[in-house]
Amino acid sequence: MEHLVDALERTQSRLPVNAIDVCERAVEIAGADLGDIRTARAGVGRDLVSLLLRLYRQGDAALRARCLDVIDRMCELNVYDVERALDDSRQ
């Protein structure tokens, strides 16, 4: 999972629409580990937020809604560094 998220995050071109499926599934699988800095999966959170923000910007209303749902879930899980990544995107 980490390798796929990393590869998508490094992609310079437009993201495929099904990247949202990857983000949703990653949050579903990793769950609370994304918010626990003692786990290796904690570092995936920032890449996921970056992907979700890119998908949000390039997507239609339905895709944007899915992105926001995943971001909300990540906030509920206290994903490491998610708030900072969101703040950085607002600047």
DORO-47431 format. One record per atom (N, C-alpha, C): x, y, z; residue in three letters; residue number from 0. Coordinates in nm, 4 decimals. Atoms other than C-alpha are relative to their C-alpha. Layout:
N
(pt (X, Y, Z), "ALA", NUM) ...
***
This chain:
91
(pt (0.0818, -0.1187, 0.0000), "MET", 0) (pt (0.0000, 0.0000, 0.0000), "MET", 0) (pt (0.0864, 0.1253, 0.0000), "MET", 0) (pt (-0.0851, -0.1178, -0.0116), "GLU", 1) (pt (0.2733, 0.2447, 0.0947), "GLU", 1) (pt (0.0673, 0.0336, -0.1326), "GLU", 1) (pt (-0.0677, -0.0214, 0.1277), "HIS", 2) (pt (0.4513, 0.1958, -0.2383), "HIS", 2) (pt (-0.0955, 0.0575, -0.1049), "HIS", 2) (pt (0.0983, -0.0498, 0.0953), "LEU", 3) (pt (0.1354, 0.2540, -0.4395), "LEU", 3) (pt (-0.0347, 0.1458, 0.0295), "LEU", 3) (pt (0.0319, -0.1377, -0.0380), "VAL", 4) (pt (0.0452, 0.5698, -0.2474), "VAL", 4) (pt (0.1169, 0.0912, -0.0337), "VAL", 4) (pt (-0.1187, -0.0801, 0.0303), "ASP", 5) (pt (0.4005, 0.6972, -0.2819), "ASP", 5) (pt (0.0140, 0.0226, -0.1507), "ASP", 5) (pt (-0.0115, -0.0126, 0.1458), "ALA", 6) (pt (0.4056, 0.6289, -0.6561), "ALA", 6) (pt (-0.1044, 0.0961, -0.0556), "ALA", 6) (pt (0.1035, -0.0924, 0.0455), "LEU", 7) (pt (0.0757, 0.8074, -0.7087), "LEU", 7) (pt (0.0317, 0.1435, 0.0412), "LEU", 7) (pt (-0.0305, -0.1345, -0.0490), "GLU", 8) (pt (0.1873, 1.1021, -0.4982), "GLU", 8) (pt (0.1113, 0.0644, -0.0815), "GLU", 8) (pt (-0.1118, -0.0527, 0.0789), "ARG", 9) (pt (0.5054, 1.1403, -0.7055), "ARG", 9) (pt (-0.0362, 0.0228, -0.1464), "ARG", 9) (pt (0.0426, -0.0163, 0.1389), "THR", 10) (pt (0.3127, 1.1297, -1.0341), "THR", 10) (pt (-0.0168, 0.1481, -0.0317), "THR", 10) (pt (0.0057, -0.1401, 0.0403), "GLN", 11) (pt (0.3540, 1.4601, -1.2132), "GLN", 11) (pt (-0.1214, 0.0315, -0.0875), "GLN", 11) (pt (0.1128, -0.0214, 0.0903), "SER", 12) (pt (0.0671, 1.4125, -1.4566), "SER", 12) (pt (-0.1320, -0.0062, 0.0769), "SER", 12) (pt (0.1342, 0.0068, -0.0579), "ARG", 13) (pt (-0.3047, 1.4232, -1.3939), "ARG", 13) (pt (-0.0216, -0.1395, 0.0594), "ARG", 13) (pt (0.0240, 0.1277, -0.0675), "LEU", 14) (pt (-0.4064, 1.1535, -1.1481), "LEU", 14) (pt (-0.1181, -0.0729, -0.0635), "LEU", 14) (pt (0.1163, 0.0749, 0.0498), "PRO", 15) (pt (-0.6335, 0.8737, -1.2665), "PRO", 15) (pt (-0.1150, 0.0123, 0.1004), "PRO", 15) (pt (0.1172, -0.0166, -0.0862), "VAL", 16) (pt (-0.9861, 0.9062, -1.1297), "VAL", 16) (pt (-0.0090, -0.1115, 0.1043), "VAL", 16) (pt (0.0102, 0.1115, -0.0955), "ASN", 17) (pt (-0.9612, 0.5634, -0.9662), "ASN", 17) (pt (0.1026, 0.0096, 0.1127), "ASN", 17) (pt (-0.0907, -0.0213, -0.1129), "ALA", 18) (pt (-0.6869, 0.6977, -0.7389), "ALA", 18) (pt (-0.0790, 0.0235, 0.1286), "ALA", 18) (pt (0.0841, -0.0176, -0.1189), "ILE", 19) (pt (-0.9727, 0.7873, -0.5038), "ILE", 19) (pt (-0.0295, -0.1348, 0.0640), "ILE", 19) (pt (0.0224, 0.1342, -0.0535), "ASP", 20) (pt (-1.0381, 0.4137, -0.4684), "ASP", 20) (pt (0.1190, -0.0441, 0.0848), "ASP", 20) (pt (-0.1219, 0.0331, -0.0737), "VAL", 21) (pt (-0.6776, 0.3686, -0.3565), "VAL", 21) (pt (0.0007, 0.0720, 0.1345), "VAL", 21) (pt (0.0003, -0.0784, -0.1234), "CYS", 22) (pt (-0.7117, 0.6475, -0.0996), "CYS", 22) (pt (-0.1031, -0.0534, 0.0986), "CYS", 22) (pt (0.1056, 0.0532, -0.0876), "GLU", 23) (pt (-1.0405, 0.5140, 0.0368), "GLU", 23) (pt (0.0421, -0.1334, 0.0608), "GLU", 23) (pt (-0.0400, 0.1339, -0.0480), "ARG", 24) (pt (-0.9046, 0.1623, 0.0639), "ARG", 24) (pt (0.1168, 0.0082, 0.0969), "ARG", 24) (pt (-0.1153, -0.0152, -0.0894), "ALA", 25) (pt (-0.5780, 0.2749, 0.2229), "ALA", 25) (pt (-0.0449, 0.0440, 0.1394), "ALA", 25) (pt (0.0498, -0.0460, -0.1307), "VAL", 26) (pt (-0.7651, 0.4587, 0.4981), "VAL", 26) (pt (-0.0790, -0.1110, 0.0678), "VAL", 26) (pt (0.0766, 0.1114, -0.0551), "GLU", 27) (pt (-0.9974, 0.1630, 0.5434), "GLU", 27) (pt (0.0922, -0.1069, 0.0590), "GLU", 27) (pt (-0.0911, 0.1058, -0.0448), "ILE", 28) (pt (-0.7100, -0.0845, 0.5747), "ILE", 28) (pt (0.0880, 0.0465, 0.1154), "ILE", 28) (pt (-0.0964, -0.0468, -0.1000), "ALA", 29) (pt (-0.4636, 0.1246, 0.7754), "ALA", 29) (pt (-0.0694, 0.0525, 0.1250), "ALA", 29) (pt (0.0777, -0.0481, -0.1133), "GLY", 30) (pt (-0.7244, 0.2884, 0.9967), "GLY", 30) (pt (0.0811, 0.0790, 0.0999), "GLY", 30) (pt (-0.0641, -0.0719, -0.1103), "ALA", 31) (pt (-0.5895, 0.3998, 1.3327), "ALA", 31) (pt (0.1519, 0.0032, -0.0107), "ALA", 31) (pt (-0.1457, -0.0016, 0.0170), "ASP", 32) (pt (-0.2324, 0.3112, 1.2314), "ASP", 32) (pt (0.0481, 0.1273, -0.0681), "ASP", 32) (pt (-0.0374, -0.1256, 0.0656), "LEU", 33) (pt (-0.2339, 0.6258, 1.0172), "LEU", 33) (pt (0.0208, 0.1123, 0.1012), "LEU", 33) (pt (-0.0126, -0.1025, -0.1030), "GLY", 34) (pt (-0.2639, 0.8292, 1.3360), "GLY", 34) (pt (0.0964, -0.0349, 0.1111), "GLY", 34) (pt (-0.0915, 0.0459, -0.1049), "ASP", 35) (pt (-0.0110, 0.6358, 1.5422), "ASP", 35) (pt (0.1438, 0.0125, -0.0505), "ASP", 35) (pt (-0.1356, -0.0254, 0.0499), "ILE", 36) (pt (0.3404, 0.7725, 1.4925), "ILE", 36) (pt (0.0972, -0.1129, 0.0311), "ILE", 36) (pt (-0.0857, 0.1157, -0.0283), "ARG", 37) (pt (0.4809, 0.4486, 1.6304), "ARG", 37) (pt (-0.0031, -0.1015, -0.1133), "ARG", 37) (pt (0.0118, 0.0943, 0.1112), "THR", 38) (pt (0.3759, 0.2727, 1.3106), "THR", 38) (pt (0.0572, 0.0602, -0.1284), "THR", 38) (pt (-0.0537, -0.0455, 0.1290), "ALA", 39) (pt (0.5259, 0.2921, 0.9637), "ALA", 39) (pt (-0.1076, 0.0659, -0.0851), "ALA", 39) (pt (0.1091, -0.0539, 0.0811), "ARG", 40) (pt (0.1863, 0.3759, 0.8199), "ARG", 40) (pt (-0.0327, 0.1452, 0.0324), "ARG", 40) (pt (0.0268, -0.1395, -0.0349), "ALA", 41) (pt (0.1748, 0.7113, 0.9972), "ALA", 41) (pt (0.0533, 0.0951, -0.1066), "ALA", 41) (pt (-0.0585, -0.0850, 0.1030), "GLY", 42) (pt (0.3962, 0.8554, 0.7253), "GLY", 42) (pt (-0.0791, 0.0036, -0.1290), "GLY", 42) (pt (0.0807, 0.0063, 0.1215), "VAL", 43) (pt (0.1482, 0.7582, 0.4543), "VAL", 43) (pt (-0.1086, 0.1075, 0.0008), "VAL", 43) (pt (0.1098, -0.0956, -0.0124), "GLY", 44) (pt (-0.1094, 1.0044, 0.5850), "GLY", 44) (pt (0.0196, 0.1277, -0.0796), "GLY", 44) (pt (-0.0243, -0.1254, 0.0720), "ARG", 45) (pt (0.0515, 1.3162, 0.4431), "ARG", 45) (pt (-0.0063, -0.0208, -0.1518), "ARG", 45) (pt (0.0095, 0.0300, 0.1431), "ASP", 46) (pt (0.0892, 1.1537, 0.1011), "ASP", 46) (pt (-0.1457, -0.0187, -0.0425), "ASP", 46) (pt (0.1413, 0.0182, 0.0307), "LEU", 47) (pt (-0.2766, 1.0518, 0.1119), "LEU", 47) (pt (-0.0723, 0.1344, -0.0098), "LEU", 47) (pt (0.0635, -0.1319, 0.0041), "VAL", 48) (pt (-0.3846, 1.4075, 0.1927), "VAL", 48) (pt (0.0403, 0.0739, -0.1267), "VAL", 48) (pt (-0.0478, -0.0641, 0.1221), "SER", 49) (pt (-0.1696, 1.5373, -0.0916), "SER", 49) (pt (-0.0744, -0.0543, -0.1219), "SER", 49) (pt (0.0743, 0.0615, 0.1104), "LEU", 50) (pt (-0.3331, 1.2901, -0.3311), "LEU", 50) (pt (-0.1450, 0.0465, -0.0017), "LEU", 50) (pt (0.1404, -0.0386, -0.0085), "LEU", 51) (pt (-0.6803, 1.3755, -0.2079), "LEU", 51) (pt (-0.0217, 0.1446, -0.0421), "LEU", 51) (pt (0.0126, -0.1412, 0.0388), "LEU", 52) (pt (-0.6233, 1.7483, -0.2505), "LEU", 52) (pt (0.0170, 0.0167, -0.1512), "LEU", 52) (pt (-0.0167, -0.0052, 0.1458), "ARG", 53) (pt (-0.4979, 1.6959, -0.6057), "ARG", 53) (pt (-0.1235, -0.0538, -0.0710), "ARG", 53) (pt (0.1213, 0.0556, 0.0588), "LEU", 54) (pt (-0.7948, 1.4752, -0.6867), "LEU", 54) (pt (-0.1168, 0.0964, 0.0140), "LEU", 54) (pt (0.1066, -0.0969, -0.0238), "TYR", 55) (pt (-1.0279, 1.7323, -0.5343), "TYR", 55) (pt (0.0060, 0.1128, -0.1030), "TYR", 55) (pt (-0.0166, -0.1113, 0.0938), "ARG", 56) (pt (-0.8863, 2.0098, -0.7532), "ARG", 56) (pt (-0.0308, -0.0401, -0.1443), "ARG", 56) (pt (0.0201, 0.0406, 0.1387), "GLN", 57) (pt (-0.9109, 1.8060, -1.0731), "GLN", 57) (pt (-0.1347, -0.0677, -0.0230), "GLN", 57) (pt (0.1209, 0.0808, 0.0139), "GLY", 58) (pt (-1.2438, 1.6341, -1.0063), "GLY", 58) (pt (-0.1288, 0.0773, -0.0134), "GLY", 58) (pt (0.1349, -0.0546, 0.0058), "ASP", 59) (pt (-1.6119, 1.6900, -1.0536), "ASP", 59) (pt (-0.0605, -0.0029, 0.1406), "ASP", 59) (pt (0.0650, -0.0096, -0.1313), "ALA", 60) (pt (-1.8644, 1.7345, -0.7703), "ALA", 60) (pt (-0.0020, -0.1339, 0.0736), "ALA", 60) (pt (0.0054, 0.1322, -0.0641), "ALA", 61) (pt (-1.8971, 1.3604, -0.7031), "ALA", 61) (pt (0.1370, -0.0404, 0.0539), "ALA", 61) (pt (-0.1354, 0.0335, -0.0453), "LEU", 62) (pt (-1.5212, 1.3100, -0.6816), "LEU", 62) (pt (0.0405, 0.0881, 0.1170), "LEU", 62) (pt (-0.0315, -0.0898, -0.1114), "ARG", 63) (pt (-1.4833, 1.6146, -0.4583), "ARG", 63) (pt (-0.0663, -0.0461, 0.1290), "ARG", 63) (pt (0.0713, 0.0491, -0.1187), "ALA", 64) (pt (-1.7456, 1.4758, -0.2211), "ALA", 64) (pt (0.0698, -0.1222, 0.0583), "ALA", 64) (pt (-0.0719, 0.1190, -0.0478), "ARG", 65) (pt (-1.5589, 1.1443, -0.1995), "ARG", 65) (pt (0.1314, 0.0395, 0.0664), "ARG", 65) (pt (-0.1256, -0.0471, -0.0585), "CYS", 66) (pt (-1.2311, 1.3258, -0.1333), "CYS", 66) (pt (-0.0246, 0.0565, 0.1399), "CYS", 66) (pt (0.0308, -0.0596, -0.1298), "LEU", 67) (pt (-1.3893, 1.5249, 0.1487), "LEU", 67) (pt (-0.0398, -0.1056, 0.1023), "LEU", 67) (pt (0.0364, 0.1088, -0.0916), "ASP", 68) (pt (-1.5369, 1.2080, 0.2996), "ASP", 68) (pt (0.1248, -0.0704, 0.0539), "ASP", 68) (pt (-0.1234, 0.0671, -0.0437), "VAL", 69) (pt (-1.1924, 1.0463, 0.3103), "VAL", 69) (pt (0.0796, 0.0918, 0.0923), "VAL", 69) (pt (-0.0711, -0.0954, -0.0862), "ILE", 70) (pt (-1.0333, 1.3601, 0.4555), "ILE", 70) (pt (-0.0671, 0.0083, 0.1354), "ILE", 70) (pt (0.0724, 0.0004, -0.1281), "ASP", 71) (pt (-1.3057, 1.3713, 0.7229), "ASP", 71) (pt (0.0349, -0.1232, 0.0817), "ASP", 71) (pt (-0.0347, 0.1248, -0.0709), "ARG", 72) (pt (-1.2329, 1.0090, 0.8102), "ARG", 72) (pt (0.1407, 0.0066, 0.0554), "ARG", 72) (pt (-0.1381, -0.0129, -0.0463), "MET", 73) (pt (-0.8628, 1.0854, 0.8334), "MET", 73) (pt (0.0078, 0.0933, 0.1209), "MET", 73) (pt (0.0025, -0.0895, -0.1163), "CYS", 74) (pt (-0.9375, 1.3729, 1.0710), "CYS", 74) (pt (-0.0538, -0.0724, 0.1229), "CYS", 74) (pt (0.0546, 0.0794, -0.1103), "GLU", 75) (pt (-1.1493, 1.1392, 1.2858), "GLU", 75) (pt (0.1054, -0.0941, 0.0581), "GLU", 75) (pt (-0.1043, 0.0939, -0.0424), "LEU", 76) (pt (-0.8538, 0.8994, 1.2994), "LEU", 76) (pt (0.1236, 0.0715, 0.0546), "LEU", 76) (pt (-0.1153, -0.0795, -0.0430), "ASN", 77) (pt (-0.6176, 1.1844, 1.3970), "ASN", 77) (pt (0.1258, -0.0380, -0.0767), "ASN", 77) (pt (-0.1124, 0.0372, 0.0845), "VAL", 78) (pt (-0.3950, 1.0986, 1.1045), "VAL", 78) (pt (0.1130, 0.0999, 0.0195), "VAL", 78) (pt (-0.1188, -0.0805, -0.0256), "TYR", 79) (pt (-0.0453, 1.2225, 1.1676), "TYR", 79) (pt (0.0201, 0.1036, -0.1094), "TYR", 79) (pt (-0.0344, -0.1116, 0.0882), "ASP", 80) (pt (0.0196, 1.5623, 1.0094), "ASP", 80) (pt (-0.1096, 0.0400, -0.0988), "ASP", 80) (pt (0.1061, -0.0335, 0.0958), "VAL", 81) (pt (-0.3176, 1.5827, 0.8282), "VAL", 81) (pt (-0.0385, 0.1472, 0.0091), "VAL", 81) (pt (0.0382, -0.1412, -0.0141), "GLU", 82) (pt (-0.4034, 1.9245, 0.9709), "GLU", 82) (pt (0.1049, 0.0921, -0.0594), "GLU", 82) (pt (-0.1069, -0.0815, 0.0576), "ARG", 83) (pt (-0.0668, 2.0672, 0.8727), "ARG", 83) (pt (-0.0052, -0.0048, -0.1525), "ARG", 83) (pt (0.0086, 0.0127, 0.1460), "ALA", 84) (pt (-0.1037, 1.9326, 0.5193), "ALA", 84) (pt (-0.1182, 0.0802, -0.0539), "ALA", 84) (pt (0.1150, -0.0784, 0.0432), "LEU", 85) (pt (-0.4487, 2.0902, 0.4937), "LEU", 85) (pt (0.0288, 0.1485, 0.0114), "LEU", 85) (pt (-0.0357, -0.1406, -0.0169), "ASP", 86) (pt (-0.3198, 2.4201, 0.6301), "ASP", 86) (pt (0.0957, 0.0463, -0.1099), "ASP", 86) (pt (-0.0966, -0.0342, 0.1059), "ASP", 87) (pt (-0.0304, 2.4173, 0.3817), "ASP", 87) (pt (-0.0705, 0.0203, -0.1339), "ASP", 87) (pt (0.0693, -0.0099, 0.1286), "SER", 88) (pt (-0.2751, 2.3701, 0.0940), "SER", 88) (pt (-0.0831, 0.1275, -0.0091), "SER", 88) (pt (0.0803, -0.1221, -0.0018), "ARG", 89) (pt (-0.4725, 2.6781, 0.1997), "ARG", 89) (pt (0.0837, 0.1246, -0.0257), "ARG", 89) (pt (-0.0868, -0.1173, 0.0144), "GLN", 90) (pt (-0.1715, 2.9079, 0.1730), "GLN", 90) (pt (0.0392, 0.0243, -0.1415), "GLN", 90) 
***
